Amino acid sequence: MFVAPNVVQAAWLICFLLHPAASFAASGPIFEQIPSGTSIAPPFQLRPTAPEKLPIESPEQVSAPDSTMYTLTAEKTVNLSLKDSFDQSEKNNPELLKAKQDVSLAEAGIISAGAIPNPQLATQLGFGPAWTKTIAGNTQQVGINQIVETGGKRAARLQLARSQKTTAMLQLDSLRFDLRTRIRRVYAELAAAQAFVRVIENHRALTARLVEIAIERFKAGSAPEAEIIQARLNLNQYDAQQNSAQGRIRQAQIQLSILLGEPVAPNLIAIDHGLFESESDSNDLVPQPNRPLPEESVLLKSAVGVRPDLLVAKQQLNVTTKQIALAKTQRIPDVILGSGFAFSTFKDLEPKNQQQFGAYLNVNMDLPIFYRKQGEIMSAQVSQDQARTQALIIQIRATAEVKAAYENVRLARANISKYRTQLLAGAKETVRLAELGYKYGRNRLSDVILAQQSAQQVNVGYFDAVVAYQNAWADLERAVGRPLEL
């Protein structure tokens, strides 16, 4: 009877895994501890002399995932490009909607700041003896009072309100650009997760083919049944990996839906795959790794000039300057001018019912003797110092972020180039040769499995490099403060 060179090792491995003493090393849904007193019935009996009775699945059964596979729960499917994501977030993202409302509030503040105080109607009309019997009694009067603002208060308020509107608009632009960066990151994560599912499916198909080869070798008496069990075990592991990949897709869909303002996360499909398709030269997410990068000095200069959060900080410094000017105008008191008509209704005067009347003018104002708005002026000056410091902090941070993101882009591009020129093709060829050698009895099954696992690690490493490149490019755009050409 023919005995394969590795049948002893495989039989020893199976006995070790099925032995109760090995339960400490094998646990989980694949290896479950067998209760005492229970007969062990392996799914395949070691009967190499009667291979025709082995319950061997068809190729379709071998390659089909079982019913425990995780599936996406969203009913609505939406194909989405990166540009579509930007456009939809502009319309529906609640953060952007609130920032736009802040601009409208600032516009309303300009109207309020330019308002001229309304005149006040002052009347004093009386009834009874105090107005009709007392000789030196009270007069009755009707007049108008008007507050006259002095010291340029209205002009200062208008300048401050207009400056605050500019700040709100810059904050809207800053939020819009920050949202663009977040969408780019999540979209890339979704594209990576979808591409990784395809990689797992490809590797699962390779492993299913390996199971078929093991079955053929067993039927031919060239391999033990243990190799079929081992190949199927390796095949079933891809189901759990595919479950995790599908869950990763769903998490990315949920995060992207939040950024897009979707109340219920649909089944979003990223149609811009970019470098996640290892053999594709088209790319809508990031520039090709072989394209030259802009000079770092150019990007640093651009960051100082157009970075949204730095512009907001500089504008906030301008706002505090206007606040100081307004606070200083408050030291000059406003004047309240009033005038009116006064008359009497005394009945005891001679001649009887003689009407007395006249006009009056009054002037009221605060006297700035004890307090001259020192607190408001000091508070505005401190706010100005804080705004100046904040602008300096952001400028220093922008320089550091540009340099860091630039280096990360260069590193990620180098890694991607290494994977695409050497590692991916080498891993694919290694699997092909290992499988071919096993088919003709020159390699062991473990050699093929090891080659497949190594190839999968190479693919995972490539995807990680692409995600790192995408994130580094998004960070570089955010650090520079403007979209960079692809």
C-alpha positions in Angstrom: 0.0 0.0 0.0 1.3 3.4 -0.9 2.0 5.8 2.0 2.8 9.4 1.2 5.9 10.9 2.8 3.9 13.2 5.0 1.1 10.9 5.9 2.6 10.2 9.3 3.0 13.9 10.1 -0.6 14.6 9.0 -2.0 11.7 11.0 -0.1 12.8 14.0 -1.4 16.4 13.6 -5.0 15.1 13.4 -4.7 12.9 16.4 -3.1 15.8 18.3 -6.0 18.1 17.5 -8.6 15.6 18.3 -7.0 14.6 21.6 -8.6 16.2 24.7 -5.2 17.3 26.0 -4.8 19.5 23.0 -7.9 21.6 23.9 -5.8 24.2 25.6 -4.1 25.0 22.3 -7.2 24.6 20.0 -10.3 26.5 20.8 -13.1 28.4 19.1 -15.6 27.5 16.4 -13.1 25.4 14.4 -11.7 23.3 17.3 -14.3 22.6 19.9 -13.6 20.5 23.0 -15.3 17.1 22.8 -17.3 16.1 25.9 -16.2 13.0 27.7 -18.1 9.9 26.7 -18.9 11.1 23.2 -17.8 9.1 20.3 -15.5 10.9 17.9 -16.7 10.7 14.3 -14.4 12.7 12.0 -16.1 14.0 8.9 -13.7 11.9 6.8 -12.5 8.4 7.7 -8.9 7.5 7.0 -9.6 4.8 4.4 -7.2 5.3 1.5 -8.0 1.8 0.3 -11.6 2.8 -0.6 -11.5 6.4 -1.9 -14.6 5.9 -4.0 -16.8 6.0 -0.8 -15.4 9.3 0.5 -18.1 12.0 0.7 -16.4 14.4 -1.6 -18.1 17.6 -2.6 -18.4 18.8 -6.1 -16.3 21.8 -7.2 -19.4 24.0 -6.9 -19.8 22.9 -3.3 -16.2 23.4 -2.5 -16.1 27.0 -3.7 -19.5 28.1 -2.3 -19.6 30.0 1.1 -21.9 28.5 3.7 -25.0 30.1 5.2 -23.1 31.6 8.1 -21.6 34.3 5.9 -22.2 37.9 7.0 -24.2 40.0 4.5 -24.8 43.7 4.3 -28.1 44.8 5.7 -28.8 47.9 3.6 -31.5 47.6 1.1 -30.8 50.6 -1.1 -27.6 50.4 -3.3 -26.0 53.6 -4.4 -23.0 53.9 -6.7 -20.9 56.8 -5.6 -17.8 58.6 -7.0 -15.6 60.8 -4.9 -16.9 63.9 -6.7 -20.5 62.8 -6.0 -19.6 62.5 -2.3 -18.2 66.0 -2.3 -21.3 67.4 -4.1 -23.8 65.5 -1.8 -22.1 66.7 1.3 -22.3 70.2 0.1 -26.1 69.9 -0.1 -26.9 67.7 2.9 -24.1 67.7 5.5 -25.6 69.2 8.7 -22.3 70.7 9.8 -22.2 72.7 6.6 -25.8 73.7 6.8 -25.2 75.1 10.3 -22.1 77.0 9.1 -24.2 78.5 6.3 -26.8 79.5 8.9 -24.0 81.2 10.9 -23.2 83.3 7.8 -26.9 84.3 7.7 -26.8 85.2 11.3 -23.8 87.4 10.7 -25.6 89.2 7.9 -28.5 89.8 10.3 -25.9 91.2 12.7 -24.9 93.8 10.1 -28.5 95.0 9.8 -28.7 95.3 13.6 -25.3 97.1 13.9 -26.4 99.7 11.4 -29.7 100.5 13.0 -30.4 104.1 14.1 -32.0 104.4 17.5 -35.8 105.0 17.3 -37.1 108.2 18.9 -39.0 107.9 22.1 -42.5 109.4 22.7 -42.8 111.0 26.2 -46.2 112.1 27.5 -47.5 113.3 30.9 -51.3 113.6 31.1 -53.0 113.9 34.5 -56.5 113.9 35.9 -57.8 115.0 39.3 -57.2 117.9 41.7 -53.5 117.7 41.4 -53.7 118.9 37.9 -56.9 121.0 38.1 -57.0 122.6 41.6 -53.5 123.2 42.7 -52.4 126.7 41.8 -48.7 125.7 41.4 -49.7 122.2 40.3 -48.3 119.9 37.6 -48.3 120.7 34.0 -49.1 118.2 31.3 -46.7 117.6 28.4 -46.2 115.7 25.2 -42.7 115.4 23.8 -40.1 113.3 21.8 -36.7 112.1 23.0 -33.9 111.0 20.6 -30.7 109.3 21.4 -27.8 110.8 19.4 -24.8 108.4 19.2 -21.5 110.1 19.4 -17.9 109.1 18.8 -18.5 107.0 15.7 -20.3 104.2 17.5 -22.5 103.2 14.6 -19.6 103.1 12.1 -17.5 101.0 14.6 -20.4 98.6 15.1 -20.8 98.2 11.3 -17.1 97.5 10.8 -17.2 94.9 13.5 -20.3 93.2 12.2 -18.9 93.1 8.6 -15.7 91.7 10.0 -17.6 89.0 11.9 -19.5 88.1 8.7 -16.1 87.6 6.9 -15.0 85.4 9.8 -18.2 83.3 9.4 -17.6 82.9 5.7 -14.0 81.8 6.2 -15.1 79.4 8.9 -17.5 77.9 6.4 -14.7 77.5 3.9 -12.5 75.9 6.5 -15.2 73.5 7.5 -15.9 72.7 3.9 -12.3 71.9 3.3 -12.0 69.8 6.5 -15.1 67.9 5.5 -13.5 67.3 2.1 -10.5 65.7 3.8 -12.7 63.5 6.0 -14.7 62.3 3.1 -11.6 61.5 1.1 -10.3 59.4 4.0 -13.6 57.5 4.5 -14.1 57.0 0.8 -10.7 55.5 0.5 -11.4 53.2 3.4 -14.6 52.1 1.7 -12.7 51.5 -1.6 -10.0 49.6 0.2 -12.5 47.4 2.0 -14.4 46.6 -1.2 -11.1 45.8 -2.9 -10.0 43.6 0.0 -13.2 41.6 -0.3 -12.3 40.9 -3.9 -8.8 39.8 -2.9 -10.2 37.4 -0.3 -12.6 36.0 -2.9 -9.7 35.4 -5.3 -7.6 33.7 -2.6 -10.7 31.6 -1.6 -11.0 30.5 -5.2 -7.3 29.5 -5.3 -7.8 27.5 -2.1 -11.0 25.9 -3.5 -8.9 24.8 -6.4 -6.3 23.5 -4.0 -9.1 21.4 -2.4 -10.0 20.0 -5.8 -6.4 19.1 -6.4 -6.2 17.4 -3.0 -9.3 15.4 -3.8 -7.9 14.3 -7.2 -4.6 13.3 -5.6 -6.5 11.3 -2.9 -8.6 9.5 -5.5 -5.4 8.7 -7.4 -3.8 7.3 -4.2 -1.1 9.9 -4.2 -2.1 11.8 -1.1 -3.7 11.0 2.2 -7.1 12.1 3.2 -5.6 14.4 5.8 -4.6 16.8 3.1 -8.2 17.2 2.0 -9.1 18.0 5.6 -6.3 20.5 5.9 -7.1 22.1 2.6 -10.8 22.4 3.6 -9.8 23.9 6.9 -7.7 26.5 5.2 -10.6 27.2 2.8 -13.1 27.7 5.6 -10.9 30.3 7.2 -11.5 32.6 4.3 -15.2 32.8 5.3 -14.4 34.4 8.5 -12.0 36.8 6.8 -14.7 37.7 4.3 -17.1 38.3 7.1 -14.7 40.8 8.7 -14.1 42.4 5.3 -17.9 42.8 4.8 -18.2 44.3 8.3 -15.4 46.7 7.4 -17.3 47.8 4.3 -20.5 48.4 6.4 -18.6 50.5 8.9 -17.1 52.6 6.2 -20.5 53.0 4.6 -22.0 54.2 7.8 -19.2 56.7 8.4 -19.5 58.0 4.8 -23.3 58.3 5.1 -22.9 60.5 8.2 -20.6 62.9 6.3 -23.0 62.9 3.3 -26.0 63.7 5.6 -27.8 60.5 4.9 -30.3 59.6 7.7 -30.1 55.9 6.9 -26.9 54.5 5.6 -27.5 52.8 2.2 -25.3 50.2 0.6 -22.8 52.7 -0.9 -20.5 51.4 -3.6 -17.3 53.3 -4.2 -16.7 53.3 -8.0 -13.4 55.2 -7.8 -11.0 52.3 -7.0 -7.7 54.0 -7.9 -4.6 52.2 -6.8 -6.6 49.5 -5.0 -6.8 47.9 -8.4 -3.1 46.8 -8.5 -3.0 46.5 -12.3 -4.9 49.7 -13.0 -3.3 52.9 -14.2 -6.4 55.0 -13.8 -6.9 56.8 -10.5 -9.5 59.2 -9.2 -8.3 59.3 -5.6 -4.6 60.2 -5.6 -2.0 60.8 -8.3 0.0 57.9 -9.7 3.1 57.2 -7.5 5.4 57.8 -10.5 4.2 61.4 -11.0 6.5 64.1 -9.7 5.4 65.9 -6.5 5.3 69.7 -6.2 8.2 71.3 -4.6 8.0 71.3 -0.8 8.8 75.1 -0.6 5.9 75.8 -3.0 3.5 73.9 -0.8 4.8 75.7 2.4 4.3 79.1 0.8 0.8 78.1 -0.3 -0.1 76.9 3.2 0.8 80.3 4.7 -1.3 82.1 2.0 -4.4 80.0 1.6 -4.8 77.6 4.5 -8.4 78.1 5.7 -7.9 77.8 9.4 -4.9 80.3 9.2 -7.1 82.7 7.3 -9.7 82.4 10.0 -7.1 83.1 12.7 -5.9 86.2 10.8 -9.4 87.4 10.3 -10.1 86.9 14.0 -7.2 89.2 14.7 -8.9 91.8 12.5 -12.1 91.3 14.4 -10.4 92.0 17.7 -9.0 95.2 16.3 -12.6 96.3 15.4 -13.7 95.3 19.0 -11.0 97.6 20.5 -12.1 100.4 18.3 -15.8 99.9 19.3 -14.9 99.7 23.0 -13.0 103.0 22.7 -16.0 104.7 21.2 -18.1 103.7 24.2 -16.0 106.1 26.3 -17.8 109.0 24.7 -21.3 109.3 26.2 -24.3 109.5 24.0 -26.6 112.5 24.2 -30.4 112.2 24.7 -32.2 115.2 23.2 -35.8 115.9 24.0 -38.4 118.5 23.2 -42.1 118.9 23.6 -45.2 120.9 24.4 -46.3 121.6 28.0 -49.7 123.0 29.1 -51.8 123.3 32.2 -55.4 122.6 33.0 -55.8 124.6 36.2 -59.4 125.8 36.9 -58.7 128.2 39.8 -56.8 130.8 37.8 -58.1 134.2 37.0 -59.6 134.7 34.5 -61.4 131.3 34.8 -60.1 128.4 32.7 -57.2 130.4 31.3 -54.9 128.0 29.4 -51.2 128.1 30.0 -48.8 126.4 27.7 -45.2 126.4 26.5 -42.4 124.4 24.9 -39.4 122.8 26.4 -36.0 121.3 25.4 -33.9 118.9 27.5 -30.5 117.4 27.2 -29.4 114.2 29.0 -26.0 112.4 29.0 -23.9 110.3 31.2 -20.8 111.9 32.7 -17.8 109.6 32.3 -16.3 110.5 35.7 -16.0 107.2 37.6 -15.9 104.6 34.7 -14.7 105.1 31.2 -15.1 101.5 29.7 -11.6 100.4 30.9 -12.7 96.8 31.4 -14.2 96.5 27.9 -11.1 98.0 26.3 -8.8 95.8 28.3 -10.8 92.7 27.4 -10.7 93.5 23.7 -6.9 94.1 23.9 -6.3 90.7 25.6 -8.5 89.0 22.9 -6.4 90.6 20.3 -3.2 89.2 21.9 -4.8 85.8 22.0 -5.8 86.0 18.3 -2.3 87.0 17.4 -0.9 84.1 19.4 -3.4 81.7 17.8 -2.4 82.8 14.3 1.2 82.2 15.1 0.4 78.7 16.5 -1.5 77.7 13.4 1.3 79.0 11.1 3.9 77.0 13.0 1.6 73.9 12.9 0.9 74.4 9.2 4.6 74.3 8.4 5.2 71.2 10.5 2.1 69.4 9.0 3.2 70.2 5.5 6.6 68.7 6.1 5.3 65.6 7.9 2.6 64.9 5.2 5.1 65.5 2.4 7.4 62.9 3.9 4.6 60.4 4.4 3.5 60.8 0.8 7.0 60.1 -0.4 7.3 57.1 1.9 3.9 55.7 0.8 4.7 56.2 -2.9 8.0 54.3 -2.5 6.3 51.4 -0.8 3.6 51.2 -3.5 6.2 51.2 -6.2 8.0 48.4 -4.4 4.8 46.3 -4.2 3.7 47.0 -7.8 7.1 46.3 -9.4 8.3 43.3 -7.4 6.2 42.0 -4.5 2.8 41.5 -6.0 4.0 39.7 -9.1 6.5 37.6 -7.1 3.8 36.5 -4.6 1.4 35.5 -7.4 4.1 33.6 -9.2 5.1 31.8 -6.0 1.5 30.6 -5.4 1.3 29.4 -9.0 4.5 27.4 -8.8 3.7 26.0 -5.4 0.3 24.8 -6.6 1.7 23.3 -9.8 4.4 21.5 -7.8 1.8 20.1 -5.4 -0.4 19.0 -8.3 2.5 16.8 -9.6 3.7 15.6 -6.2 6.8 17.7 -6.0 5.6 20.0 -3.1 3.7 19.4 0.1 0.3 20.8 0.8 1.7 22.9 3.6 4.1 24.5 1.0 1.1 25.7 -1.1 -0.8 26.9 2.0 2.3 28.8 3.2 2.7 30.4 -0.3 -1.0 31.4 -0.3 -0.7 33.0 3.1 2.4 34.8 2.1 0.6 36.1 -1.0 -2.3 37.3 1.1 0.1 39.1 3.4 1.7 40.8 0.5 -1.8 41.9 -0.8 -2.7 43.2 2.7 0.6 45.0 2.9 -0.1 46.6 -0.5 -3.5 47.7 0.5 -2.1 49.2 3.7 0.4 51.1 1.6 -2.3 52.4 -0.6 -4.5 53.5 2.3 -1.4 55.2 3.9 -0.8 57.0 0.6 -4.4 58.1 0.4 -4.4 59.4 4.0 -1.0 61.1 3.5 -2.3 62.8 0.4 -5.4 63.9 2.2 -3.3 65.2 5.1 -1.0 67.1 2.6 -4.0 68.8 1.0 -5.4 69.7 4.4 -1.9 71.0 5.5 -1.5 73.1 2.4 -5.1 74.3 2.5 -6.2 73.7 -1.1 -6.9 70.7 -3.4 -3.8 69.5 -5.1 -4.0 68.5 -8.8 -4.0 64.8 -9.5 
